[in-house]
Amino acid sequence: MKAVVSPAKSLNFDSKLPSSRATQPIFLEEADTLNKKLERKTKAEISELMNISDKLADLNYQRYKDFTVPFDKYNARPAVYTFDGDVYTGLDAYTIPTEKFDTLQDTLRILSGLYGVLKPFDLMQAYRLEMGTKLKSGRTEDLYEFWGDKITNALNDELENDELFLNLASLEYFKAVNVEKLKVPVITPIFKDYKNGKLKIISFYAKKARGSMVRYIIDKNVQTIDDLKGFDYDDYGFSEQYSDLSNNELVFVR
C-alpha cells in the first residue's frame, strides 16, 4: 500500500521529536537547484511570485538564504514531524508507536514543490514553494515541467505490480504525478459530510480525513480495498451508494 498526500504551509520546528530516525530525500540535488533560484530573488519578487504578504515574503526570503546541504539532525527535521496542517492533524504522527515506524515509512509519500516526493522520515528544511508556483528553472516554465516524470518514476520504482496506490493529495499536487505512466491504478478516496441536509465535500474535514485514513492504514495494516472500506475514523463510513468503483472512487460519508 502506498498513499500520497500534500504538504502543509504550516511548519513545526519546535515540538520535541519522538524519534531520532532520519533519512535523506532522494531529490535533494533538485531541491538545492530550486532553492538557488529562490535565494536570488528579492523579497518583493518572492511576494509577487507566490502572492503572499510582505511578512511571509520576509520569512521565506530568510529561509532560502538559510538553506544548506547536506542535511543532518542539526539543520533539518523529519518531514512527518514538520508539516503541521489539517492532514497532519488527522495523521497525528507524534502518537504513532515505534513498532509502526517501518509501516509508516513504507506507506506514506508526501508530494512537495521543493523536494518532489518525501518519505515520512526524510529530513527537510523550512520552505514555502507550492507545486502550482510559476517558478522558472533552466528551460522549464513551472514546477510541473521541472519535475516532469521524476516523481512518477520514483513512485514506480517503489510500487509492486499489484500494490494499492491511494491518491489522498490535492489536485494541485497530484497533477505532478503522471497517472498514465503509473504501473498501478489510482484509488481515490473522497470524504463527504452532510451540511444543511446535503452531502458535500467540506475542505477542512476532507483534509483531516485524508490524514486519518493514512493513520487507519498504518494502525490496521491495510492491504486490500476491502480493508480500506472498513475505514471508520472520525465517524466516517464507506458508502457503496455514492462510490464509483468502476473509476476506483471510494466515497466515505458521515
BAMAR-109646 format. One line per 3 residues: number of its first residue (from 1); their letters; for each residue x, y, z of N, C-alpha, C. Coordinates in steps of 0.001 Angstrom, whole numbers, m for minus. Last residue first. Layout:
N
NUM> A> X Y Z X Y Z X Y Z; ...
This chain:
254
254> RVF> m20333 10917 6449 m20743 10969 7859 m21795 12070 8017; m18779 8774 3983 m19687 9837 4414 m19858 9794 5933; m16627 8067 1319 m16898 7856 2742 m17714 9041 3239
251> VLE> m16181 6541 m1777 m16750 7660 m1042 m17070 7238 388; m13745 5776 m4012 m14399 5274 m2805 m14881 6461 m1984; m13192 5216 m7305 m13515 6286 m6364 m14307 5704 m5202
248> NNS> m12607 3571 m9499 m11792 3474 m8273 m11982 4665 m7333; m14443 3565 m11451 m13372 4558 m11576 m12492 4607 m10333; m16127 1622 m10527 m15567 1435 m11873 m14427 2408 m12147
245> LDS> m17040 2617 m8141 m15987 1608 m8091 m15363 1362 m9465; m18002 5238 m6873 m17921 4854 m8289 m16763 3873 m8422; m20250 5696 m4096 m18939 5376 m4669 m19075 5017 m6147
242> YQE> m22752 5923 m3035 m22156 7121 m3632 m20802 6864 m4282; m23351 3278 m2157 m24296 4036 m2969 m23630 5195 m3712; m21383 2504 m436 m21456 1834 m1738 m22314 2660 m2700
239> SFG> m19558 4303 1684 m20877 4331 1054 m20805 3680 m327; m17917 3862 4807 m17927 3655 3361 m19352 3636 2825; m17920 6483 7226 m18224 5115 6832 m18290 5009 5325
236> YDD> m16564 8417 9948 m16855 8200 8532 m17181 6733 8289; m15796 8945 12577 m17203 8624 12309 m17557 8547 10828; m13066 9076 12775 m13806 10350 12747 m15267 10155 12326
233> YDF> m12670 5938 11063 m12168 7001 11938 m12983 8284 11723; m13268 3799 9504 m14349 4341 10317 m13867 5424 11282; m12654 1680 6824 m12274 2952 7457 m13461 3557 8202
230> GKL> m13249 m542 5354 m13546 m585 6778 m13202 693 7519; m12223 m221 2874 m13647 98 3044 m14053 88 4516; m9711 m1322 3219 m9846 134 3142 m11294 564 3377
227> DDI> m10225 m4045 3035 m9683 m3489 4280 m9944 m1983 4336; m11002 m4075 368 m11979 m4429 1400 m11524 m3931 2768; m8583 m3466 m829 m9675 m2496 m925 m10743 m2797 127
224> TQV> m5806 m4374 1370 m6763 m4617 297 m7825 m3517 271; m4210 m3696 3521 m3565 m4225 2329 m4504 m4334 1132; m3541 m2066 6584 m4456 m2242 5457 m3695 m2678 4212
221> NKD> m2805 m2013 9348 m2013 m2734 8338 m2878 m3074 7114; m4054 m396 11127 m4716 m1661 10813 m3956 m2517 9799; m2362 1867 11340 m2851 1171 12538 m3319 m245 12236
218> IIY> m2056 2580 8636 m896 2202 9442 m1328 1395 10664; m4669 3181 7895 m3895 2207 7112 m2719 1682 7927; m5248 5203 9756 m6004 3948 9776 m5231 2843 9051
215> RVM> m3518 7198 8830 m3334 6636 10175 m4048 5290 10305; m4695 7712 6376 m3315 7216 6422 m3061 6563 7779; m7133 8686 7326 m7107 7438 6564 m5700 6858 6519
212> SGR> m6359 11041 8555 m6917 9974 9391 m6909 8643 8649; m5638 12532 6312 m4619 12132 7280 m5090 10996 8165; m8185 12763 5201 m7099 12158 4427 m5979 11695 5355
209> AKK> m9538 14155 7188 m9892 12757 6945 m8828 12045 6120; m8480 16712 6907 m8201 15964 8135 m8472 14475 7936; m9600 17310 4392 m8146 17280 4582 m7776 16455 5815
206> AYF> m12333 17245 4965 m11770 16303 3991 m10262 16186 4154; m12660 19358 6748 m12913 17991 7211 m12283 16964 6272; m11972 21531 5061 m11283 21319 6336 m11432 19871 6806
203> SII> m13830 21209 2816 m12368 21161 2692 m11655 20825 3995; m16387 19112 2408 m16023 20304 3179 m14518 20256 3388; m18403 17932 11 m17002 17882 424 m16699 19192 1133
200> KLK> m21774 17055 1043 m20784 17923 407 m19377 17554 850; m25141 16398 1005 m23832 15761 1142 m22804 16569 360; m27560 18328 2822 m26921 17923 1571 m25530 17356 1839
197> GNK> m28562 19319 5183 m29316 18274 4505 m28720 17795 3207; m26610 21054 6061 m27918 21592 5647 m28680 20585 4789; m24342 18633 5274 m24470 20010 5747 m25748 20596 5169
194> YDK> m22615 15657 5628 m23933 16264 5469 m23921 17662 6083; m19502 15194 3925 m20260 15425 5148 m21632 15984 4798; m17137 12994 2382 m18248 13939 2307 m18982 14001 3649
191> FIP> m14181 12165 773 m14834 12282 2078 m15907 13369 2015; m12807 9698 m1298 m13467 11001 m1221 m14273 11038 71; m9941 7993 m2550 m10955 8127 m1503 m11490 9570 m1477
188> TIV> m8969 6659 m5439 m9185 7995 m4880 m10292 7971 m3828; m6409 4728 m6757 m7648 4690 m5975 m7800 6040 m5281; m4946 4093 m9839 m5048 5046 m8737 m6416 4906 m8070
185> PVK> m3174 1114 m10941 m4310 2052 m10958 m4297 2949 m9724; 409 1064 m11609 m791 533 m10956 m1926 1555 m11065; 2452 2407 m12819 2337 971 m13112 1103 329 m12475
182> LKE> 1896 5550 m14388 1986 4749 m13162 1748 3283 m13487; 1379 6925 m16673 2640 6188 m16622 2826 5404 m15333; m994 8203 m16239 m930 7270 m17370 338 6422 m17341
179> VNV> m401 9976 m14186 m1213 8795 m13898 m1092 7748 m15001; 2159 11624 m13182 1638 11228 m14497 909 9897 m14344; 1929 14034 m10712 2045 12597 m10973 1419 12297 m12333
176> AKF> 1261 16630 m10416 2688 16355 m10617 2957 14878 m10864; m1364 16644 m9723 m1055 16936 m11129 418 16672 m11444; m1380 16503 m7011 m1440 15231 m7731 m1218 15423 m9228
173> YEL> m1312 19206 m6260 m131 18365 m6077 m195 17086 m6892; m3837 20188 m7010 m2611 20916 m7333 m1385 20022 m7267; m5649 18393 m5843 m5498 18435 m7297 m4188 19092 m7696
170> SAL> m4137 16866 m2900 m4982 17852 m3573 m4751 17780 m5078; m3999 13320 m2060 m3423 14651 m2247 m4436 15577 m2915; m4433 10697 m1931 m5021 11492 m853 m4480 12915 m897
167> NLF> m4570 8038 m3844 m4385 9472 m4000 m5156 10191 m2905; m3027 4940 m3305 m4094 5865 m2932 m3687 7308 m3189; m2501 1841 m4603 m1950 3202 m4618 m3090 4191 m4404
164> LED> m1656 m1527 m3909 m2661 m472 m3924 m1988 888 m3818; 310 m3615 m6056 187 m2820 m4831 m899 m1759 m4978; 1104 m5280 m8046 m267 m5437 m7568 m540 m4603 m6311
161> NEL> 3761 m4560 m8584 2787 m4598 m9680 1342 m4689 m9215; 4971 m2188 m6150 4859 m3544 m6671 3737 m3576 m7705; 6721 900 m6253 5446 177 m6316 5621 m1248 m6834
158> EDN> 9170 2137 m6494 8813 1544 m5205 7573 657 m5273; 9303 3118 m9029 10445 2335 m8549 10106 1599 m7258; 7028 4714 m9151 7043 3424 m9842 8169 2525 m9357
155> LAN> 7957 6964 m7760 6863 6155 m7207 6848 4764 m7836; 9904 7838 m9561 10294 7479 m8191 9227 6622 m7529; 8334 8417 m11786 9340 7346 m11868 9774 6884 m10478
152> TIK> 6852 10593 m10758 6181 9364 m11198 7150 8186 m11237; 8913 12438 m10359 8109 11983 m9227 7427 10666 m9559; 9890 12756 m13008 10765 12300 m11915 9974 11746 m10739
149> DGW> 8640 13727 m15220 8262 12373 m14787 9096 11877 m13606; 8685 17079 m14239 8451 16145 m15335 7944 14803 m14833; 9686 19088 m12639 9676 17727 m12100 9400 16694 m13182
146> FEY> 9446 21277 m14402 10724 20974 m13747 10759 19525 m13275; 6745 21284 m15059 7743 20994 m16094 9070 20590 m15470; 5759 21936 m12549 5292 20716 m13211 6265 20308 m14315
143> LDE> 6932 24391 m12030 7391 23214 m11285 6907 21909 m11899; 7613 26104 m15176 6985 25973 m13866 7451 24674 m13218; 9228 26155 m17401 8443 27351 m17090 7795 27304 m15711
140> TRG> 12576 25164 m18073 11229 24833 m17601 10519 26087 m17102; 15177 25613 m18668 14222 25699 m19776 12792 25411 m19348; 15940 26944 m15573 16501 26469 m16835 15499 26682 m17958
137> SKL> 12968 27564 m14144 14276 26986 m13816 14855 26379 m15085; 10402 29611 m12837 11186 29177 m13991 12533 28647 m13520; 7539 29067 m11077 8972 29307 m10907 9725 28750 m12106
134> KTG> 4699 29397 m10474 5289 29572 m11809 6766 29951 m11686; 3347 26962 m8267 4125 28193 m8435 4789 28235 m9807; 2030 24630 m7627 1495 25442 m8713 2258 26720 m8987
131> MEL> 3289 23643 m5376 3529 22981 m6648 3044 23809 m7830; 4764 26165 m3279 3624 25352 m3693 3849 24818 m5097; 7003 26601 m1102 7033 26520 m2560 5907 25587 m2990
128> RYA> 8808 27413 1633 7465 27574 1062 7620 27568 m447; 10631 25767 4276 10484 26335 2934 9026 26663 2688; 13028 24273 6410 11852 25132 6253 11815 25747 4860
125> QML> 14245 21039 5387 14410 22350 5992 13196 23213 5667; 14029 17542 6139 13691 18713 5332 14021 19981 6110; 14584 14006 5966 14868 15315 6546 14482 16431 5584
122> DFP> 12223 11416 5953 13188 12224 5192 13348 13576 5860; 10227 10017 7155 11393 10336 7973 12497 11051 7194; 8243 9805 5053 7959 10432 6347 9192 10859 7141
119> KLV> 9645 10800 1879 9202 9762 2807 9022 10419 4180; 8669 13102 m653 9362 12837 610 8773 11606 1287; 9188 14475 m3827 8463 13498 m3015 9320 13164 m1795
116> GYL> 9992 17407 m4316 9448 16397 m5225 8570 15407 m4499; 10844 19518 m2774 11519 18227 m2601 11001 17118 m3515; 9225 21726 m3567 10684 21847 m3451 11382 20495 m3469
113> GSL> 6599 20751 m3681 7119 21586 m4752 8631 21672 m4747; 5831 17383 m2865 6370 18682 m2460 6890 19455 m3659; 4052 14673 m1384 4436 15412 m2579 4831 16830 m2183
110> IRL> 4892 12077 627 4447 13461 679 4956 14179 m564; 3816 8818 1259 4676 9675 439 4053 11072 408; 3596 5974 3408 3266 7372 3122 4310 8054 2246
107> TDQ> 4669 3274 3665 3337 3576 3131 3182 5003 2614; 7135 2962 4841 6866 2228 3609 5599 2709 2905; 6913 4495 7142 7936 4842 6151 7676 4171 4805
104> LTD> 4847 3065 8475 4696 4476 8123 5650 4858 6995; 6138 613 8853 4921 686 8043 4668 2110 7574; 8191 1420 10566 8522 827 9261 7323 894 8320
101> FKE> 6732 2331 12814 7547 3263 12021 7890 2713 10643; 5381 750 14558 4697 1059 13299 5531 1967 12394; 6796 612 16860 6714 m620 16079 5996 m417 14740
98> TPI> 6389 3155 17988 7660 2826 17351 7558 1601 16453; 3104 4538 17309 4066 3764 18106 5286 3346 17285; 2147 7826 16799 2350 6540 16135 3411 5751 16902
95> TYA> 1927 10321 17832 1434 9223 18670 1548 7866 17974; 2835 12065 15935 3564 12020 17206 3115 10881 18106; 1040 12048 13801 2265 11240 13718 2984 11086 15055
92> DLG> m1715 12547 13013 m1249 12535 14410 15 11690 14565; m3407 12659 10785 m2404 11591 10895 m1908 11423 12324; m4884 14982 11275 m5561 13693 11148 m4608 12521 11320
89> TYV> m2813 16825 11236 m3625 16688 12454 m4332 15344 12441; m2089 16552 8643 m1160 16032 9658 m1795 15995 11043; m4152 17802 7314 m3851 16397 7005 m3032 15779 8133
86> DGD> m3889 20453 8339 m5041 19619 8683 m4797 18130 8431; m328 20931 9017 m1662 21332 8587 m2720 20312 8951; 2450 20684 9407 1588 20904 10564 173 21350 10189
83> FTY> 5568 19074 8903 4341 19605 8326 3246 19604 9392; 7236 17701 10799 7438 19111 10475 6198 19746 9869; 7124 15030 11039 7025 15788 12284 7157 17293 12053
80> VAP> 7513 14212 8465 6243 13849 9096 6041 14570 10429; 10175 15064 7861 9007 15718 7264 7720 15445 8023; 12676 15600 10336 11855 14667 9555 10527 15289 9116
77> RAN> 14809 18453 9815 13872 17734 10682 13027 16784 9826; 18043 20123 9986 16828 19668 9308 16016 18780 10250; 20382 20619 11292 19867 21696 10432 18569 21318 9717
74> YKD> 20921 18402 12859 21094 19720 13454 20491 20833 12600; 20749 16106 11440 19768 16294 12512 19864 17665 13173; 21340 17297 8042 21619 16443 9198 20632 16787 10306
71> FPV> 21952 17739 4590 21017 17770 5703 21518 16844 6815; 24935 19408 3217 23976 18306 3383 23042 18511 4572; 23087 22434 2478 23258 20985 2351 24685 20640 2738
68> TFD> 20815 24972 3493 22186 24471 3378 22198 22954 3273; 19024 27969 3696 19058 26597 3167 20504 26144 2966; 18990 30622 4298 19499 29711 5321 19633 28272 4828
65> KYR> 17767 31823 2146 19163 32184 2435 19803 31174 3397; 15239 30788 2385 16023 30443 1204 17505 30762 1417; 14484 31999 4817 14554 30538 4707 15415 30117 3524
62> QYN> 14393 34690 4118 15438 34229 5036 15578 32709 4990; 12176 34603 2425 13448 35141 1922 14599 34638 2800; 10229 33846 4225 10724 32859 3266 11993 33316 2569
59> LDA> 9876 36209 5746 10162 34922 6385 10803 33953 5407; 9232 38089 3749 10425 38277 4593 10856 36952 5211; 6819 37012 2862 7940 37113 1930 9251 37286 2697
56> LKD> 5242 37362 5093 5578 35997 4679 6750 35991 3704; 5174 40197 5037 5673 39485 6216 6085 38064 5855; 3974 40757 2604 5370 41171 2818 5981 40422 3999
53> SIN> 1983 37906 1528 2195 39191 2193 3678 39507 2328; 1994 36380 m1763 1955 36337 m300 2273 37721 261; 2351 35379 m4403 1143 36082 m3996 943 36006 m2488
50> MLE> 4671 34361 m5314 3851 33460 m4506 2545 34077 m4039; 5751 36477 m6801 5754 35122 m7337 4750 34230 m6625; 5538 38674 m5018 4785 38654 m6275 4662 37240 m6832
47> SIE> 7260 37893 m2948 5875 38248 m2660 5011 38172 m3907; 9637 37616 m4373 9041 36447 m3710 7566 36699 m3433; 10074 40261 m5123 9878 39248 m6154 9242 37986 m5583
44> AKT> 10472 41440 m2614 9342 41876 m3451 9045 40845 m4531; 12815 40198 m1805 11591 39981 m1026 10363 40360 m1852; 14506 38884 m4721 14287 39877 m3676 13010 39541 m2914
41> KRE> 16192 35791 m5432 15073 36715 m5586 14997 37699 m4417; 18038 33905 m4928 18490 35070 m5688 17382 36121 m5866; 16760 31837 m3750 17575 32679 m2881 18124 33912 m3598
38> LKK> 15493 30512 m5898 14703 31301 m4958 15562 32262 m4135; 17553 29177 m7162 16728 30122 m7920 15998 31074 m6969; 18392 27585 m5063 19333 28569 m5606 18604 29606 m6455
35> NLT> 16188 25899 m4812 16448 26893 m3776 17411 27963 m4255; 16486 24284 m7067 15343 25188 m6965 15593 26277 m5928; 18874 22941 m6331 18797 23716 m7575 17657 24729 m7511
32> DAE> 18063 21642 m4012 19136 22635 m3937 19121 23535 m5171; 16226 19879 m5101 15774 20879 m4140 16802 22001 m4016; 17946 18279 m6612 16949 19100 m7292 16428 20209 m6374
29> ELF> 19345 17087 m4497 20073 17882 m5501 19111 18810 m6258; 17317 15667 m3209 17954 16789 m2522 18725 17681 m3498; 15573 13576 m3801 15737 14674 m4754 16363 15908 m4097
26> IPQ> 15372 11843 m1720 16023 11341 m2936 16291 12463 m3938; 16254 12851 1614 15370 12963 440 16093 12492 m824; 17393 10535 4099 17698 11639 3186 16711 11673 2013
23> TAR> 16061 9973 7432 16559 9524 6129 16754 10742 5238; 15965 9173 10891 16030 10177 9831 16627 9568 8572; 15046 8778 14297 15121 8185 12962 15095 9291 11898
20> SSP> 14623 9566 16802 15829 10113 16167 15990 9590 14739; 11331 10501 17908 12273 9509 17378 13471 10224 16773; 9751 12557 18686 9559 11281 19382 10529 10195 18924
17> LKS> 10997 15836 19195 10865 14701 18294 10701 13402 19077; 9192 18534 20497 10206 17516 20739 9955 16312 19843; 8394 21297 18376 7993 20164 19214 9114 19143 19343
14> DFN> 9496 23121 16480 9689 23318 17913 9373 22098 18772; 8844 23362 13884 10239 23038 14159 10551 23076 15657; 6299 22990 11792 6582 22897 13222 8030 22457 13413
11> LSK> 4462 24908 9386 5583 24037 9749 5838 24106 11246; 1916 25311 6999 2335 25469 8395 3409 24445 8731; 1452 24257 4491 2166 25531 4586 2702 25745 6000
8> APS> 2082 20780 3841 1316 21834 4515 2141 23112 4517; 1752 18440 1070 2447 19000 2226 1538 20016 2922; m581 15768 245 33 17071 13 839 17481 1240
5> VVA> 73 12236 m135 m649 13380 427 77 14660 28; m275 8894 m1249 364 10198 m1388 m546 11277 m809; 344 5611 m229 m602 6718 m218 163 8024 m340
2> KM> 575 2153 m920 1215 3466 m922 124 4522 m946; 848 m1196 0 0 0 0 885 1248 0
